[in-house]
Amino acid sequence: MTKRSPAETSSTSPLTAGIPTLADIRDAARQIDGVLIRTPFLPAPRLSRLTGAEVHVKYDNLQVTSSFKERGALVKLLSLTAEERANGVVAMSAGNHAQAVAYHAQRLGIPATIVMPKTTPFVKVEATQAFGAKVVVEGETLAACQLIAATIANETGAIWVHPYDDAHVIRGQGTVGLEMIEDGPELDCILVPVGGGGLISGIAIATRALAPHTQVIGVETELYPSIRAALDGVESECGGNTLAEGIAVKNVGVLTLEIVRQCVDDVVLVSETTIERAVNAYLTLQKTMAEGAGAAGLAAMLADPDRFRGKRVGLVLTGGNIDPRIAASIMVRELARSERIVAVRMTIPDRPGVLADIAETIGNCGGNILEVSHHRHLLSVPAKGASLDVTIETHGPDHAREIVAALEARHYSVQRMDPP
């Protein structure tokens, strides 16, 4: 992909021309200084051991609304005139942009209406309402929400605050890249989650100007490959339930796509399973909360470790607004994938003492029984038998095999029920 760095200065206003410049991003940094948290950019040794690269993480999940979106939202709101503020603002978002606009609109005394899709996790809807915004939950997709928001703007005169295709929003998001370059070591590449492209556009502009040898690589979920498809000149096939709903965008921005074409080195796709693994790695190794979209950069490293092995990589942890129930489910699923939790099914004789013998066998091997399900009335089970499902906590694959072998040595027929 051809890269052309946007000039830092221009004979016309860069915001009138569309593409923000490094000077615009630096101006945005001055505007948010002392208002937003300058989030830490720190080495992550445990992620480095996991991936084989030297990993550094930008923790923008530590903002008040747990997302980088505050940057662009605040810069956009600060650009409004007194009359525009009085008319209020309207936005559409799956959650993080919604919370950011609601929070800073409340701080600045600006009325805010947020349109959110029906699929938005309740934790994000509730948080947006808590920041004082009027929330309209309508539409199945962000595209549908955008139409609803546009209607509200036309009817009320409210200012439309686009989540990504806006020069003020882009220069606000670009402060993430500015801080990474100023605070961290020289990087070989920066991995950025991509939805509509606002964040990667701002980061790429700053990086091309200040660290031109650092690659900027976007990461999309396979279910919503909007920018990748646009770059390839093909129609995108988007849809499905994704853990990374924050980057589940069907329609990329006109402005952001142009910046991506000019300044971004590559855009890669990651699977839902790999996103799950990345969320779990942040939780268990870094002891920090990452939503699916926020973990996309790490997912790219897990999906293609050879590409990043030995390199110095910057990850943007863009947000931590994940439903606690989903986070708990991911951790249990990853324990199953690593065989720290193993489920087995046995057909056993229906007589006294069998359950006790099985429990003793597992206990003698050091396994911990988490759950037992006993079925006598299934037609697939012999009339004098029973089906027994046992979920066992183990130390890992070798220990799991040891327990299964011990049960088989006791003449039980054991079937592993491994996760996909």
C-alpha positions in Angstrom: 0.0 0.0 0.0 1.4 3.4 -1.0 2.0 5.7 2.0 2.0 9.5 1.8 2.4 11.4 5.0 -0.1 14.3 5.3 1.8 17.5 5.6 2.0 19.1 9.0 1.1 22.5 7.6 -1.0 23.5 4.6 -2.0 26.6 2.7 -5.7 25.8 3.6 -7.3 24.8 6.9 -6.6 21.1 7.3 -10.0 20.6 8.9 -11.7 22.3 6.0 -9.6 20.1 3.6 -10.7 17.1 5.6 -7.5 15.3 6.7 -6.1 16.4 10.1 -2.4 17.1 10.4 0.1 16.5 13.1 -0.4 20.1 14.2 -4.1 19.4 14.6 -3.4 16.4 16.7 -0.9 18.4 18.9 -3.6 21.0 19.3 -6.0 18.3 20.4 -3.5 17.1 22.9 -3.3 20.6 24.4 -7.1 20.7 24.6 -7.4 17.5 26.5 -4.4 18.0 28.7 -5.4 18.0 32.4 -9.0 16.9 31.5 -8.4 13.3 30.3 -6.0 10.8 31.8 -2.7 10.5 30.0 -2.9 6.7 30.2 0.2 4.6 30.8 2.2 3.0 28.0 4.0 0.1 29.7 6.0 -3.0 28.9 4.1 -6.3 29.3 6.6 -9.1 30.0 4.0 -11.8 30.4 2.4 -11.0 27.1 5.9 -10.9 25.6 6.6 -14.4 26.8 3.2 -15.5 25.4 3.8 -14.0 21.9 7.6 -14.1 21.5 7.6 -10.4 20.8 8.5 -7.4 23.0 5.1 -6.1 23.9 4.1 -2.7 25.3 0.5 -1.8 26.1 -1.3 1.5 26.0 -4.0 1.2 28.7 -6.7 3.5 27.4 -9.2 1.3 29.2 -8.3 3.4 32.3 -10.2 6.5 31.0 -13.2 7.4 33.1 -15.6 5.7 30.6 -13.0 2.9 30.1 -12.4 3.7 26.5 -10.2 5.9 24.2 -13.4 7.3 22.7 -13.3 10.2 25.2 -10.5 11.8 23.3 -12.3 12.3 20.0 -15.6 13.1 21.7 -14.2 15.8 23.9 -12.3 17.5 21.1 -15.4 17.5 18.9 -17.6 19.0 21.7 -15.0 21.6 22.4 -15.1 22.7 18.7 -18.8 23.6 19.0 -20.1 27.2 19.2 -22.3 28.4 22.0 -25.3 28.2 19.8 -24.5 24.7 18.7 -24.0 23.6 22.3 -27.4 25.0 23.2 -29.0 22.9 20.4 -27.5 19.8 21.9 -25.8 16.8 20.2 -26.9 13.5 18.9 -24.7 10.4 18.4 -25.0 6.7 17.5 -22.8 4.1 19.0 -22.6 0.5 20.2 -21.4 1.8 23.6 -18.0 3.4 24.0 -18.6 6.5 21.8 -22.0 6.8 23.5 -20.6 6.9 26.9 -17.8 9.3 25.9 -20.2 11.8 24.3 -22.7 11.5 27.2 -20.0 12.0 29.9 -18.4 15.0 28.4 -21.7 16.5 27.2 -22.9 16.4 30.8 -19.6 18.0 32.0 -20.0 20.8 29.5 -23.7 21.3 30.0 -24.7 20.1 26.5 -27.9 18.1 26.0 -27.1 14.7 24.5 -29.2 12.0 22.7 -27.6 8.7 22.0 -29.0 6.1 19.6 -27.7 2.6 20.4 -28.4 -0.7 18.6 -30.6 -3.4 20.2 -27.6 -5.7 20.4 -25.6 -3.4 22.6 -24.6 -5.0 25.9 -26.8 -3.8 28.8 -23.7 -2.7 30.8 -23.0 -0.1 28.1 -26.6 1.1 27.8 -26.8 1.5 31.6 -23.5 3.4 31.8 -24.6 5.8 29.0 -27.8 6.6 30.9 -25.9 7.1 34.1 -23.9 9.9 32.4 -27.2 11.8 31.8 -27.9 11.2 28.2 -31.2 10.4 26.6 -30.8 6.9 25.2 -32.8 5.6 22.3 -32.3 1.8 21.8 -33.4 1.1 18.3 -32.1 -0.6 15.1 -30.3 -3.9 14.7 -27.1 -2.4 13.3 -25.0 0.8 13.6 -26.1 1.6 10.0 -29.7 1.6 11.1 -28.8 3.7 14.2 -27.1 6.2 12.0 -30.3 6.8 10.0 -32.3 7.2 13.2 -29.7 9.6 14.6 -29.7 11.6 11.4 -33.5 11.9 11.6 -33.3 13.2 15.2 -30.6 15.7 14.2 -32.8 17.0 11.3 -35.9 17.3 13.5 -34.2 18.9 16.5 -31.3 20.9 15.1 -28.9 18.9 17.3 -25.3 18.6 16.1 -24.3 15.2 14.7 -21.3 13.7 16.5 -20.0 11.0 14.2 -18.1 8.2 16.0 -15.2 8.2 13.5 -15.7 10.0 10.2 -15.1 13.5 11.6 -11.8 15.5 11.5 -12.1 16.7 15.1 -12.8 13.1 16.3 -9.9 11.8 14.3 -7.4 14.4 15.7 -8.6 13.6 19.2 -8.0 9.9 18.7 -4.6 10.7 17.2 -3.5 11.8 20.7 -3.2 8.1 21.5 -0.4 7.7 19.0 1.2 10.9 20.0 1.5 9.7 23.6 2.8 6.3 22.6 5.5 7.8 20.5 6.5 10.4 23.2 6.3 7.9 26.2 7.5 4.6 24.8 10.5 3.1 23.1 10.8 3.1 19.3 8.4 0.5 18.0 8.6 -1.8 15.0 4.8 -1.7 14.7 1.6 -0.6 16.4 -1.5 -2.8 16.3 -4.8 -0.9 16.3 -8.3 -2.3 16.5 -10.4 -1.0 13.6 -14.1 -0.4 13.3 -14.9 2.8 11.3 -11.2 3.8 11.3 -11.1 7.0 13.4 -8.5 5.7 15.9 -6.2 4.1 13.4 -6.5 7.3 11.2 -5.3 9.6 14.0 -2.6 7.2 15.1 -1.3 6.7 11.6 -1.1 10.4 10.9 1.0 11.0 14.1 3.1 7.9 13.4 3.9 8.7 9.8 5.1 12.2 10.8 7.1 11.3 14.0 8.1 7.7 13.6 8.0 6.8 9.9 9.8 3.5 10.4 7.0 2.2 12.7 4.4 0.2 10.9 0.7 0.8 11.7 -1.4 -2.3 11.3 -5.2 -2.4 11.7 -7.1 -5.4 13.1 -10.7 -6.2 12.2 -12.8 -9.2 13.2 -13.4 -11.7 10.5 -17.2 -11.1 10.8 -16.9 -7.4 10.0 -14.0 -6.9 7.5 -15.2 -3.6 6.2 -12.0 -1.7 5.7 -10.1 -4.7 4.5 -12.7 -5.3 1.8 -12.7 -1.6 0.9 -8.9 -1.6 0.5 -9.2 -4.8 -1.7 -12.0 -3.2 -3.8 -14.5 -5.9 -3.0 -17.9 -5.9 -1.4 -17.7 -6.7 2.3 -19.7 -9.5 3.8 -20.5 -8.4 7.3 -22.7 -10.0 9.9 -23.0 -12.2 12.9 -22.7 -12.0 16.6 -19.2 -10.9 17.6 -17.4 -10.5 20.9 -15.9 -7.4 19.4 -19.1 -5.4 18.9 -17.2 -2.1 19.3 -15.6 -2.7 15.9 -18.5 -4.4 14.3 -18.9 -1.7 11.6 -20.4 -2.3 8.2 -19.9 1.2 6.7 -16.4 2.7 6.9 -15.9 6.4 6.8 -15.1 8.3 3.6 -12.5 10.4 5.4 -11.1 7.5 7.4 -10.8 5.3 4.4 -8.7 7.9 2.6 -6.4 8.3 5.5 -6.0 4.5 5.9 -5.1 4.2 2.2 -2.4 6.8 2.6 -1.0 6.0 6.0 -1.7 2.5 7.2 0.6 -0.4 6.3 -1.8 -3.3 6.5 -5.2 -4.4 7.9 -5.5 -8.0 9.1 -8.5 -10.1 10.2 -8.9 -12.2 13.4 -11.3 -14.9 14.4 -13.7 -14.9 17.3 -11.8 -17.7 19.1 -8.6 -15.7 18.9 -10.3 -12.6 20.3 -11.5 -14.7 23.2 -8.0 -15.9 23.9 -6.7 -12.3 23.8 -9.4 -11.1 26.3 -8.5 -14.0 28.6 -4.8 -13.2 28.3 -5.4 -9.6 29.4 -7.5 -10.8 32.3 -5.2 -13.5 33.5 -1.8 -12.3 32.6 -2.1 -8.5 32.8 -4.9 -8.4 35.4 -6.8 -5.8 33.4 -10.2 -5.8 31.7 -10.3 -5.8 27.9 -13.5 -5.9 25.9 -13.4 -7.9 22.6 -12.6 -4.9 20.4 -10.0 -3.7 22.8 -8.2 -7.0 22.7 -8.1 -7.2 18.9 -4.5 -6.1 18.6 -3.3 -8.9 20.9 -5.5 -11.3 19.0 -3.6 -10.5 15.8 -0.3 -11.5 17.5 -1.8 -14.8 18.8 -3.2 -15.5 15.3 0.1 -14.9 13.5 3.0 -15.1 16.0 5.7 -15.6 13.4 4.9 -12.2 11.9 5.6 -10.4 15.2 8.2 -12.6 16.9 11.2 -10.7 18.0 9.7 -7.3 17.2 8.9 -4.5 19.5 5.1 -4.1 19.3 2.8 -1.5 20.7 -0.8 -2.6 21.5 -3.6 -0.2 22.1 -6.0 -1.6 24.7 -8.8 0.6 23.5 -11.6 -0.3 26.0 -12.6 -2.4 29.0 -16.4 -2.3 28.8 -17.1 -6.0 28.7 -20.2 -7.6 30.3 -18.9 -9.3 33.5 -21.0 -12.4 32.6 -19.2 -12.7 29.2 -15.8 -12.1 30.8 -16.5 -15.0 33.3 -17.6 -17.3 30.5 -14.5 -16.5 28.5 -12.3 -17.4 31.4 -14.0 -20.8 31.9 -13.9 -21.5 28.1 -10.2 -20.8 28.0 -9.7 -23.1 31.0 -11.4 -25.8 29.0 -9.3 -25.1 25.9 -6.2 -25.4 28.0 -7.5 -28.6 29.6 -7.5 -27.1 33.0 -11.2 -28.0 33.1 -12.1 -31.3 31.4 -15.5 -32.9 30.8 -15.9 -36.7 30.4 -18.8 -38.9 29.7 -19.0 -42.5 31.0 -21.6 -45.3 30.6 -21.5 -47.1 34.0 -23.3 -50.0 35.7 -26.2 -48.8 37.9 -25.2 -50.3 41.2 -24.2 -49.0 44.6 -20.7 -47.8 45.1 -19.9 -47.0 41.5 -20.1 -43.2 42.0 -17.9 -43.5 45.1 -15.3 -45.5 43.2 -15.2 -42.9 40.3 -14.9 -40.0 42.8 -12.1 -41.9 44.7 -10.2 -42.7 41.5 -10.3 -39.0 40.4 -9.4 -37.8 43.9 -6.4 -40.2 44.1 -5.1 -38.7 40.9 -5.4 -35.2 42.3 -8.4 -34.1 40.2 -11.1 -31.9 41.6 -14.7 -32.7 40.6 -16.6 -29.5 39.7 -19.9 -31.0 38.4 -21.6 -34.3 38.1 -24.7 -35.1 35.9 -26.2 -38.6 36.3 -28.7 -39.9 33.7 -30.6 -43.2 34.1 -33.6 -42.8 31.7 -31.9 -42.0 28.4 -32.7 -44.6 25.7 -29.1 -44.7 24.6 -28.2 -46.1 28.1 -28.6 -49.8 28.9 -31.6 -50.6 31.2 -29.2 -51.6 34.0 -26.8 -48.8 33.3 -26.5 -45.0 33.6 -24.8 -42.2 31.8 -22.4 -40.1 33.9 -21.0 -36.7 32.9 -18.2 -35.4 35.1 -16.4 -32.0 34.9 -13.0 -32.1 36.5 -10.4 -29.5 37.3 -6.9 -30.5 36.3 -3.4 -29.2 36.2 -3.3 -29.4 32.4 -3.3 -31.8 29.5 -0.9 -34.4 31.0 -2.8 -34.5 34.2 -6.1 -34.8 32.3 -4.8 -37.8 30.4 -3.6 -39.4 33.7 -7.1 -39.1 35.2 -8.7 -40.6 32.1 -6.2 -43.5 32.1 -6.9 -44.2 35.7 -10.7 -44.4 35.1 -10.1 -46.7 32.1 -7.9 -48.9 34.3 -11.0 -49.3 36.5 -12.8 -50.6 33.4 -14.9 -47.5 32.8 -15.5 -46.5 29.2 -14.5 -42.8 29.1 -15.4 -40.3 26.3 -13.8 -36.9 26.3 -16.0 -34.0 25.6 -13.5 -31.4 24.4 -14.4 -27.9 23.4 -13.9 -26.7 19.8 
